Amino acid sequence: MFVTPAYAQDAGAAAAFTSFVPLILIFAIMYFLLIRPQQKKLKEHKAMVEALRRGDQVLTQGGIVGKVTHVNEDNTILVEIADGVKVKIVKQTIVQVMNKTEPAAA
């Protein structure tokens, strides 16, 4: 009529492991659907920002389109948005390079 504690603990260990399986599956799905694509997108954006050079036409997060006139070493660039109007912009705010300039032939 009485159940010994050894039998009760044995059944609980198997049930505890099976309760973690859905959590592990949810984490795996989140990793492949959300985390990996975001890391890939971040890596592509970083490569695009590092490849900026003078003469590129860029689009900023604020919607300003301009031409890069100078690339500084302190993560900023000078962008000409109109004739004679230059704006200093942080490189990370560049969303898209619209027209890429070709490197000069050696």
N, C-alpha and C positions, 0 to 999 in steps of 0.2 A: 503494500500500500504506500509506503514511503519511497521516494526516489532519492538515491544517493547523490551528493553534490558532484561527484565525478561525471556522472551521466549528463547532468544538466550543463556543466561547463563544456563538455565536448560538443554538444549540439549548438551552443552559442558561438563557438569559435568559427564554425562553418558559416553561420548566418551573418556574422560580422564581416567576413571577407566578401560575401556576395552582396552586402549592402554598399560596399565601396566600389564595386564594378561600375555602376551607373555614373558615379562621380568621375571615375577615371575616363570613361567614354565621353562624358560631357566636356572634360578638359581637353581631350584629344580633338574633338570636333571644333571647339573654340580655337584651339591652336591652329588648325589647318584652315579654318574659314576666316578668322579675324587677325590673328597675330602674325602669321607668316606673310600674307599679302601686304599688311601694313609695313612690315620690315622691308619688304622688297620695294615698295613705293618710296619709303624713306631713303633707301640706298640709291635708287634712281635719281631722286631729287638732289641728293648730295653730289652725285656725279655730274648732274647738269649744272649745279651752282659752281662746282670746281672748274668746269670747262668754259665758263663765261670768259669772253675776251672782247676787246675793243671792236666796236662796229656791230655787235649783235643787237638785234631789236628784241626787246623783252617786254613782258607783261607782268605787272606787280600785283600783289594781293588786293591793293586798293583800286585796281582797274586802270592804272596809268600805263600807257604804252610809250616807250621811248627807246633811244639808241644809247648803248653803253659807250661812254667816252673815255673812261679811265677805271681801271680795276685796282683798288688799294689792297694792301696786305692785311689790314685790320678788319676784314670781313665787310667792307663797304665798297660800293661802286658809285661812280658819278654817271647819271643818266640824263641825257638831253631830251627834254619832253617837248620843247618848241625851240625855234631859232633863238639862240643866245640864252635859253633858260635851262640851267643844269641843276639837278637835285641829287643830293647824297642819299643813297638808299642802302639798307642792310641787305647783304646778298641773300639771306634766307627768305626774304619776302618776295623773291622772284618766283612766279608761278610757272611761267612758260617762256621758252625762247622761241620767238615767232620766226625770225629770219636769222640763220646762222651764217656768219662770214666765213669764207674759205681762208685757210692759212696761206701766207705768202709763199710762193715757190722759191726754193733755195737756189 
